[in-house]
Amino acid sequence: MKKYFYLISFVLLLTSCTEDVKFNNPAFQSLKDNVFWRANAYKAYSGDGGTMIIEGSLGYEKVLLQTASPMKGTYLLGVNDASKAIYSNTFPAQFVAFSTGTKGVDGQIVITEYNLENKTISGTFKFNAINENINDTENPKITFTEGVFYKVPIQFSEITNHL
């Protein structure tokens, strides 16, 4: 009887020690006003004038990151319209839009990898964006910190101007 007890205990021990590991490859995530935010859809594509647009969306929420170039480097936000960030929520009852504007540096996008062979782009971002509706005094700005986009697929055939 002791043999069966030890055998069952050993089997239970082995089966309870499994670990389910989930990889976020690709990924687009950040802290939105200090709350974890992860996009469930993401893509990158060329914009007008050689810009690169990296887009992440979660339901009605969308984050658009635009850099002046797809090449590795740090792109400061708020300096001009070549590099900027936009957050919007298009749900009709909660419509809101925020952008970095051109009133001074208030964030950055860092491209760490631009892989033409695999057609992916990776990097980090952080920014403070101002509400485009100046009458909305309850939500004057939104903050994204610790943002990461990792191996986001690039669609080279899509050339549009979303910003």
Backbone bond lengths (Angstrom), bond angles and torsions (degrees), N, CA, C in turn:
res aa  C-N    CA-C-N  psi(-1)  N-CA   C-N-CA  omega(-1)  CA-C   N-CA-C  phi
1 M - - - 1.435 - - 1.533 111.13 -
2 K 1.330 116.59 -38.66 1.452 120.28 178.67 1.524 111.10 -62.07
3 K 1.323 117.67 -34.14 1.462 121.50 179.75 1.525 110.42 -61.87
4 Y 1.327 116.63 -43.42 1.461 120.30 179.89 1.528 111.10 -65.68
5 F 1.310 116.22 -40.58 1.453 120.58 178.51 1.537 110.60 -60.88
6 Y 1.318 117.38 -46.51 1.458 121.55 179.34 1.526 111.10 -65.68
7 L 1.313 116.85 -38.98 1.470 120.97 179.13 1.526 110.74 -64.44
8 I 1.313 116.94 -46.11 1.468 120.52 179.21 1.524 110.36 -65.46
9 S 1.309 117.86 -41.38 1.471 121.23 177.59 1.519 111.05 -62.03
10 F 1.309 117.77 -41.27 1.462 122.18 179.58 1.529 110.82 -65.60
11 V 1.314 117.21 -43.46 1.471 121.08 178.93 1.523 110.52 -63.65
12 L 1.318 118.06 -43.73 1.463 121.50 177.34 1.521 111.36 -62.55
13 L 1.298 117.06 -38.53 1.457 121.52 178.44 1.526 110.85 -63.00
14 L 1.307 117.20 -44.11 1.465 121.27 -179.89 1.523 112.28 -66.88
15 T 1.311 117.50 -41.58 1.466 119.85 -177.29 1.513 112.50 -75.17
16 S 1.300 119.46 -24.91 1.460 121.22 -179.23 1.523 112.74 -85.46
17 C 1.302 118.41 -4.51 1.464 121.47 -177.24 1.522 112.58 -98.72
18 T 1.315 118.21 15.80 1.463 119.08 178.31 1.515 109.48 -81.91
19 E 1.311 115.55 154.45 1.447 121.43 -179.27 1.513 108.75 -130.52
20 D 1.311 117.17 126.10 1.453 121.15 177.22 1.523 107.65 -90.90
21 V 1.310 116.60 113.45 1.446 122.45 -179.14 1.517 108.16 -105.95
22 K 1.325 115.97 128.79 1.456 121.30 178.78 1.520 108.38 -116.83
23 F 1.316 116.47 125.47 1.455 121.52 179.83 1.522 109.32 -97.29
24 N 1.320 115.96 137.19 1.460 121.46 175.39 1.519 107.85 -97.55
25 N 1.293 115.61 84.71 1.450 120.74 -176.51 1.511 108.43 -137.85
26 P 1.276 122.42 99.36 1.466 129.49 4.35 1.530 112.20 -81.50
27 A 1.346 114.70 175.77 1.462 119.60 -178.94 1.521 110.89 -152.22
28 F 1.328 115.54 155.01 1.461 123.84 174.07 1.522 104.64 -147.65
29 Q 1.334 116.81 108.03 1.458 120.06 -176.02 1.518 111.37 -150.17
30 S 1.350 115.15 163.12 1.452 120.89 -177.23 1.524 109.21 -167.06
31 L 1.319 115.58 177.04 1.453 122.02 167.20 1.524 106.63 -102.20
32 K 1.317 116.38 117.30 1.471 122.07 177.93 1.516 107.02 -100.29
33 D 1.316 117.18 110.47 1.462 122.30 -174.39 1.528 110.75 49.66
34 N 1.331 115.71 46.66 1.470 125.44 177.74 1.532 114.44 66.33
35 V 1.327 118.16 19.27 1.463 123.04 175.43 1.527 107.11 -119.99
36 F 1.340 116.66 132.35 1.463 121.23 -177.55 1.525 110.89 -59.13
37 W 1.337 116.79 132.29 1.459 123.67 -179.44 1.526 107.61 -134.26
38 R 1.339 117.17 123.14 1.468 121.29 179.31 1.523 109.44 -127.91
39 A 1.311 115.94 126.68 1.465 121.17 178.53 1.524 109.46 -72.27
40 N 1.334 115.67 144.17 1.462 119.02 174.53 1.526 111.38 -101.92
41 A 1.320 116.98 -5.25 1.468 122.12 173.91 1.524 108.02 -140.77
42 Y 1.321 117.24 141.75 1.461 121.10 -177.21 1.510 109.24 -155.13
43 K 1.325 115.17 151.82 1.451 121.91 176.79 1.520 107.92 -164.25
44 A 1.308 115.02 164.54 1.459 121.58 175.78 1.530 107.22 -135.96
45 Y 1.321 116.07 148.64 1.464 120.07 -179.56 1.521 109.62 -159.44
46 S 1.331 114.84 163.74 1.460 121.28 179.26 1.514 109.84 -79.76
47 G 1.317 114.94 137.32 1.456 120.80 176.13 1.515 109.52 -105.18
48 D 1.307 115.88 -167.91 1.466 121.03 179.02 1.524 110.60 -67.92
49 G 1.326 116.72 144.29 1.460 122.09 174.65 1.514 115.23 68.51
50 G 1.317 118.62 24.06 1.461 121.25 177.75 1.513 114.97 83.20
51 T 1.318 117.88 9.56 1.461 119.98 178.62 1.528 110.35 -73.61
52 M 1.317 116.53 160.92 1.463 122.85 175.49 1.517 107.06 -117.88
53 I 1.327 116.96 131.62 1.450 122.57 179.11 1.523 108.28 -115.83
54 I 1.324 115.74 124.63 1.459 122.60 177.06 1.522 105.83 -112.47
55 E 1.322 115.90 124.87 1.458 120.87 -172.37 1.522 110.76 -124.74
56 G 1.322 115.81 133.67 1.456 121.86 174.73 1.517 108.89 -130.19
57 S 1.334 116.51 137.43 1.463 118.90 -179.12 1.522 111.10 -136.86
58 L 1.328 113.73 149.35 1.459 122.71 178.09 1.521 106.05 -139.04
59 G 1.328 116.56 99.65 1.460 120.54 -175.97 1.518 110.33 62.33
60 Y 1.327 115.99 -122.35 1.463 121.02 -179.89 1.527 113.03 -84.47
61 E 1.324 117.39 -8.01 1.461 121.21 -178.78 1.523 110.67 -89.10
62 K 1.335 115.69 141.18 1.460 120.05 180.00 1.522 109.99 -143.28
63 V 1.338 115.59 137.72 1.461 122.08 173.21 1.519 107.03 -117.55
64 L 1.329 116.46 126.81 1.460 122.56 175.97 1.519 108.26 -115.82
65 L 1.325 115.79 126.07 1.459 122.27 176.30 1.517 107.48 -114.26
66 Q 1.302 117.29 124.22 1.467 120.85 179.19 1.511 109.55 -119.36
67 T 1.333 116.15 130.08 1.467 121.58 175.20 1.519 108.92 -116.99
68 A 1.308 115.98 154.97 1.459 121.17 -178.73 1.523 112.26 -65.45
69 S 1.336 116.75 -22.02 1.458 122.55 -176.92 1.524 108.62 -153.67
70 P 1.335 118.17 156.07 1.465 119.40 176.06 1.538 113.49 -84.30
71 M 1.306 117.62 -2.33 1.460 121.38 -175.47 1.531 111.80 -71.76
72 K 1.342 115.70 155.83 1.462 121.58 177.22 1.516 109.60 -55.51
73 G 1.326 114.94 140.34 1.455 119.13 177.51 1.506 111.89 153.86
74 T 1.341 115.16 177.19 1.455 122.20 178.73 1.518 108.55 -106.14
75 Y 1.309 115.96 127.03 1.460 122.56 -178.69 1.529 108.44 -115.44
76 L 1.333 116.14 115.16 1.461 121.58 -178.54 1.521 109.48 -79.72
77 L 1.331 115.78 139.02 1.459 121.92 -179.28 1.520 109.91 -100.31
78 G 1.315 116.02 145.99 1.454 120.75 178.22 1.504 113.96 94.87
79 V 1.319 117.62 -0.88 1.464 121.00 -179.73 1.527 110.22 -86.63
80 N 1.336 116.33 -46.79 1.462 122.37 179.14 1.530 108.62 -152.21
81 D 1.325 116.44 -175.41 1.462 119.81 -178.57 1.524 113.54 -86.10
82 A 1.313 119.35 -2.52 1.466 121.24 179.84 1.524 111.21 -70.04
83 S 1.318 117.51 -37.47 1.469 122.57 177.53 1.521 107.82 -124.46
84 K 1.338 115.61 122.14 1.457 119.87 -177.74 1.519 110.57 -157.72
85 A 1.322 115.44 168.97 1.461 122.14 178.01 1.526 108.58 -132.69
86 I 1.336 114.88 142.74 1.458 121.34 179.82 1.522 108.26 -135.28
87 Y 1.323 116.64 135.97 1.464 122.53 171.53 1.517 107.10 -120.27
88 S 1.331 116.91 136.11 1.458 119.85 176.09 1.522 110.30 -142.62
89 N 1.317 114.67 149.77 1.460 123.09 172.14 1.522 104.86 -123.34
90 T 1.330 117.20 113.15 1.466 121.31 -173.15 1.526 113.12 -97.42
91 F 1.338 117.65 8.11 1.466 119.62 175.53 1.527 106.95 -62.49
92 P 1.353 118.20 125.45 1.471 120.32 -172.35 1.528 115.23 -50.89
93 A 1.321 118.38 -41.26 1.462 119.94 -178.14 1.522 112.88 -77.20
94 Q 1.327 117.68 -14.86 1.461 121.43 -177.12 1.522 112.32 -126.06
95 F 1.326 118.84 24.61 1.462 120.23 -174.89 1.525 110.71 -58.04
96 V 1.330 113.88 130.29 1.456 121.03 177.97 1.522 108.19 -157.38
97 A 1.330 116.36 148.47 1.467 120.98 178.20 1.524 108.73 -140.52
98 F 1.331 115.18 136.30 1.464 122.66 179.52 1.524 107.89 -128.00
99 S 1.334 117.71 145.91 1.469 120.71 175.63 1.520 109.64 -146.72
100 T 1.344 114.72 160.66 1.461 119.29 -177.07 1.514 112.68 -78.23
101 G 1.325 119.24 -23.73 1.454 120.90 177.06 1.511 113.27 65.88
102 T 1.343 115.84 -161.02 1.468 121.37 -178.30 1.529 111.72 -131.96
103 K 1.315 117.24 34.14 1.468 120.64 -176.66 1.514 112.93 -99.68
104 G 1.329 117.76 26.72 1.455 120.74 179.49 1.516 111.31 119.89
105 V 1.318 115.76 159.63 1.458 121.92 -176.28 1.528 109.45 -64.87
106 D 1.321 115.00 124.77 1.456 119.83 178.46 1.520 110.41 -145.99
107 G 1.313 115.67 45.95 1.455 120.63 177.06 1.513 111.10 148.09
108 Q 1.331 114.36 178.10 1.457 119.57 179.28 1.514 110.91 -157.90
109 I 1.316 114.82 154.74 1.456 123.39 171.22 1.517 105.83 -121.94
110 V 1.323 116.62 126.81 1.459 121.41 179.42 1.528 107.53 -114.83
111 I 1.317 116.43 117.01 1.461 120.78 174.91 1.517 107.31 -91.23
112 T 1.327 116.08 117.83 1.458 121.66 -177.75 1.518 112.60 -99.55
113 E 1.337 116.94 -22.03 1.463 120.12 179.72 1.523 109.43 -151.89
114 Y 1.330 115.11 128.75 1.458 122.84 174.12 1.513 105.45 -124.66
115 N 1.334 117.53 98.91 1.454 123.01 -172.40 1.517 109.94 -103.51
116 L 1.329 116.06 102.03 1.462 120.73 -179.96 1.522 112.41 -71.99
117 E 1.326 117.00 -30.59 1.460 120.74 -179.20 1.532 111.26 -65.06
118 N 1.343 116.17 -47.39 1.466 121.08 179.53 1.525 113.01 -92.03
119 K 1.336 116.94 -4.20 1.463 123.80 -179.22 1.526 111.53 56.33
120 T 1.349 116.00 53.78 1.464 121.98 178.53 1.525 110.30 -134.88
121 I 1.319 114.84 161.10 1.462 121.60 177.41 1.528 108.11 -138.42
122 S 1.341 116.36 141.89 1.470 121.90 -178.75 1.520 109.41 -136.23
123 G 1.334 115.37 154.21 1.453 119.46 177.00 1.509 111.95 171.03
124 T 1.338 114.80 -165.22 1.460 122.11 -178.99 1.520 109.20 -132.18
125 F 1.335 116.49 164.23 1.459 120.25 177.26 1.524 110.79 -156.78
126 K 1.316 113.94 157.88 1.465 123.01 171.20 1.516 107.04 -159.24
127 F 1.340 115.78 143.80 1.458 118.64 179.54 1.518 111.26 -166.25
128 N 1.327 114.50 158.11 1.458 124.39 169.00 1.519 105.80 -113.20
129 A 1.320 117.41 128.87 1.465 121.12 -178.98 1.524 109.23 -121.21
130 I 1.321 115.05 145.33 1.459 122.78 -177.61 1.528 109.61 -95.42
131 N 1.326 116.36 140.51 1.460 121.80 177.49 1.529 109.16 -63.83
132 E 1.336 116.47 129.97 1.463 120.54 179.73 1.521 111.96 -73.17
133 N 1.340 117.52 -18.48 1.463 122.06 175.86 1.524 107.43 -94.25
134 I 1.319 116.86 99.96 1.466 120.71 -176.08 1.526 112.51 -67.14
135 N 1.333 117.69 -16.37 1.469 121.23 178.78 1.526 112.46 -81.88
136 D 1.326 118.40 -10.34 1.469 122.24 179.04 1.527 108.39 -86.51
137 T 1.317 116.14 87.48 1.466 120.44 -176.57 1.530 112.73 -80.36
138 E 1.343 118.22 -13.76 1.456 121.13 177.66 1.528 112.31 -74.34
139 N 1.328 116.91 -29.66 1.468 122.15 -177.96 1.529 109.95 -128.29
140 P 1.324 118.74 71.64 1.466 119.65 -176.82 1.526 113.87 -71.34
141 K 1.345 117.98 -27.91 1.464 120.02 -179.75 1.521 110.25 -152.33
142 I 1.323 114.84 165.88 1.456 122.47 176.48 1.527 107.29 -133.53
143 T 1.327 116.07 145.20 1.455 120.53 -176.48 1.521 110.54 -123.54
144 F 1.318 116.06 130.04 1.456 122.80 173.17 1.524 107.51 -115.41
145 T 1.335 116.82 125.70 1.459 121.52 178.50 1.518 109.29 -129.92
146 E 1.308 116.22 161.75 1.464 123.64 177.31 1.522 112.28 52.14
147 G 1.325 116.65 35.67 1.459 121.33 -178.88 1.517 112.13 -76.57
148 V 1.331 115.31 142.40 1.460 122.15 179.46 1.521 108.82 -138.48
149 F 1.326 116.43 134.03 1.461 121.05 165.84 1.522 105.66 -122.72
150 Y 1.332 116.15 126.70 1.453 120.91 -171.59 1.527 109.96 -128.75
151 K 1.315 114.94 119.41 1.467 122.94 177.94 1.523 112.34 50.91
152 V 1.323 115.73 45.34 1.457 121.66 176.23 1.530 107.77 -72.93
153 P 1.338 118.10 128.82 1.457 120.50 -177.22 1.531 112.09 -67.88
154 I 1.326 114.50 137.94 1.465 121.39 179.11 1.523 108.51 -97.78
155 Q 1.326 115.92 129.88 1.461 122.42 176.41 1.527 107.05 -104.34
156 F 1.317 116.90 102.10 1.452 120.51 -174.56 1.521 113.59 -75.43
157 S 1.322 118.04 -19.45 1.466 119.59 -177.16 1.522 112.35 -83.18
158 E 1.331 118.50 -16.71 1.463 121.53 -175.99 1.516 110.08 -90.92
159 I 1.323 116.57 109.17 1.449 121.53 176.91 1.519 107.09 -122.00
160 T 1.325 115.49 103.35 1.457 121.59 179.63 1.518 109.23 -138.46
161 N 1.285 115.58 170.26 1.451 120.12 177.63 1.525 108.49 -118.65
162 H 1.336 116.96 92.56 1.461 121.99 -179.96 1.514 112.29 -87.13
163 L 1.294 118.07 -14.79 1.476 119.38 -174.54 1.497 111.75 -100.26
